[in-house]
Amino acid sequence: MNRPPPGQVRIIAGNLRGSKLPVPDLAGLRPSSDRVRETLFNWLQHEVSGRRVLDLFAGTGVLGFEAASRGAAEVWMLERDPRQAQSLVDSARRLKTDNVHVACSDAMRWLAQPPAGRFDLVFLDPPFSAGLWDAAALAVQPLLADRAWVYVEMAVTASFTAPAGWTLHREGKTREVRNQLFRTQS
C-alpha cells in the first residue's frame, strides 16, 4: 500500500468520460482504483442521476467527479489540504461542472455545520491511517436523506461498524481494499 500515486486518474463513464484528474504526491492520498470505481458505479447504476452527493474525504475528487459525470444534481467535495482543495476547484472549472462545490475543510468539522439539505449518496473514504470510518459514519448520519446510499472504502484489515439502521447492500474486496455499500432506513 505504499505505492506512489499514479500522477493522474481518469473518469471512467458519463459525460466527463476520459477526463483526467491530477494526483499529487500527498501523504495518505490513495485514489480509488478504476476497478473499484467501476464496481461501485455498477452497483449504483440508477441511483446517481439527479441525486445530491457528498464526497467526505475527496482527495483527488475522482468519486465525486464520477458522480457528477453520471448526472448527480449536486456534488459537495470536502478536502482539508488547501492545495488539493484548490486543485479540485480548478478541475471543476476546467471540466465545467457547475454542480460541484468544493469546501476546504476538515470533514469532521464540516459535518458539524453543513449546508442546508440532506444527501442521497455519501462517499466515506478517509485516509486509511486516520481510522475515521466509525466516527465519520456517526457524524454524517443526521445529513442523510431517507433511504440514502453510503459507500465505505477501507483497508482490507480495517474494521468498521455501521450505525444502526444501515443495511449492507453490496460488498467487494481487492488485495488492498474492502468496499461496502449501505442503504439507510431513514
C-alpha positions in Angstrom: 0.0 0.0 0.0 3.0 2.3 -0.1 2.9 2.7 -3.9 3.4 6.2 -5.2 0.3 7.9 -6.6 -0.2 7.4 -10.4 0.0 11.1 -11.4 -3.5 11.2 -12.8 -6.7 9.2 -12.7 -9.4 9.2 -15.3 -13.2 9.4 -15.1 -14.5 6.1 -16.4 -18.0 6.9 -17.6 -20.7 9.5 -18.1 -20.4 12.9 -19.9 -16.9 13.5 -18.5 -15.7 10.1 -19.5 -11.9 10.1 -20.2 -11.3 13.3 -18.4 -8.2 13.2 -16.3 -7.7 14.4 -12.7 -4.3 15.2 -11.2 -3.0 13.1 -8.4 -0.3 14.9 -6.4 2.2 13.2 -4.1 0.5 13.8 -0.8 0.7 11.6 2.3 -2.3 9.4 2.6 -3.7 10.2 -0.8 -4.9 7.0 -2.4 -7.4 7.3 -5.3 -10.0 4.6 -5.7 -8.9 2.3 -8.5 -10.7 2.1 -11.8 -11.8 -1.4 -10.9 -13.2 -0.4 -7.6 -15.0 2.6 -9.1 -16.4 0.6 -11.9 -17.8 -1.9 -9.5 -19.3 0.8 -7.2 -21.0 2.7 -10.0 -22.3 -0.5 -11.4 -23.9 -1.1 -8.0 -25.3 2.4 -8.1 -26.3 2.3 -11.8 -29.7 4.0 -11.4 -29.1 5.8 -8.1 -26.8 8.7 -9.0 -28.7 10.8 -11.6 -30.5 13.7 -10.0 -29.1 13.0 -6.5 -27.3 15.1 -4.0 -23.9 13.7 -3.3 -21.3 14.2 -0.6 -17.6 13.2 -1.0 -16.4 13.5 2.6 -12.7 12.9 2.1 -12.4 14.0 -1.6 -8.6 13.7 -2.2 -8.4 13.6 -6.0 -12.2 14.0 -6.2 -12.5 11.1 -8.5 -15.6 9.6 -6.7 -17.3 13.0 -6.7 -16.4 13.8 -10.3 -17.5 10.3 -11.4 -20.9 11.0 -9.7 -21.1 14.4 -11.4 -20.3 12.8 -14.7 -23.1 10.4 -14.3 -25.8 13.1 -13.7 -25.7 13.9 -10.0 -27.7 17.1 -9.4 -25.2 18.4 -6.8 -21.8 17.2 -5.5 -20.1 18.5 -2.4 -16.4 17.6 -2.0 -14.5 18.2 1.2 -10.7 18.4 1.2 -8.6 19.7 4.1 -5.4 20.2 2.2 -5.6 23.8 0.8 -3.5 23.0 -2.3 -5.5 19.9 -3.1 -8.8 21.7 -2.5 -7.7 24.4 -5.0 -6.8 21.6 -7.4 -10.4 20.3 -7.1 -11.8 23.8 -7.7 -9.5 24.1 -10.8 -10.6 20.7 -12.1 -14.3 21.6 -11.6 -13.8 24.8 -13.5 -11.8 23.0 -16.3 -14.5 20.3 -16.6 -17.3 22.9 -16.5 -19.1 21.2 -13.6 -21.2 23.9 -12.1 -22.9 21.4 -9.9 -19.7 20.6 -8.0 -18.9 22.5 -4.8 -15.6 22.2 -3.0 -15.0 23.1 0.6 -11.5 23.4 2.0 -12.3 21.9 5.4 -11.7 19.0 7.8 -14.6 16.7 7.1 -15.4 16.1 10.8 -15.5 19.9 11.5 -17.6 20.5 8.3 -20.1 17.8 9.3 -20.9 19.9 12.4 -22.1 22.8 10.3 -23.0 21.5 6.8 -25.1 23.4 4.2 -28.9 23.1 4.3 -30.4 19.9 2.9 -29.7 16.2 3.0 -27.6 13.9 0.9 -28.8 10.9 -1.1 -25.3 9.4 -1.6 -22.2 9.7 0.5 -18.7 8.5 -0.2 -16.9 7.8 3.1 -13.3 7.0 2.1 -10.9 8.7 4.6 -7.2 8.2 4.6 -6.6 4.7 5.8 -4.2 5.8 8.5 -6.8 8.1 10.1 -9.2 5.4 11.1 -12.2 7.7 10.9 -14.8 5.3 9.4 -16.9 4.8 12.5 -16.7 8.4 13.7 -17.5 9.8 10.2 -20.4 7.4 9.8 -22.0 8.6 13.0 -21.3 12.3 12.2 -22.9 12.1 8.7 -26.0 10.2 10.0 -28.1 13.4 10.5 -27.4 14.6 7.0 -28.7 11.5 5.2 -31.9 11.7 3.1 -34.4 8.9 3.6 -33.1 5.7 2.1 -29.7 7.2 1.3 -26.7 5.2 0.0 -23.4 5.3 1.9 -20.3 3.9 0.3 -17.4 3.0 2.7 -13.9 2.2 1.4 -11.2 0.9 3.8 -8.1 -1.2 4.1 -8.8 -4.9 4.0 -7.5 -5.2 7.5 -9.6 -2.3 8.9 -12.8 -2.8 11.0 -16.0 -0.8 10.5 -19.2 -0.9 12.5 -22.1 0.5 10.6 -24.6 2.7 12.6 -28.0 1.3 13.4 -30.3 1.5 10.5 -27.7 0.9 7.8 -28.1 -2.3 5.8 -25.3 -3.8 3.8 -26.4 -3.9 0.2 -23.1 -5.0 -1.6 -19.6 -5.7 -0.6 -16.4 -6.2 -2.5 -12.7 -6.7 -1.9 -9.4 -6.4 -3.7 -5.9 -7.3 -2.3 -5.7 -4.0 -0.5 -9.2 -2.5 -0.3 -12.6 -3.6 1.1 -15.6 -1.7 -0.1 -19.1 -1.7 1.2 -22.3 -0.1 0.0 -25.0 0.5 2.6 -28.7 1.6 2.4 -30.1 3.6 5.3 -33.6 3.0 6.6 -34.5 6.7 7.1 
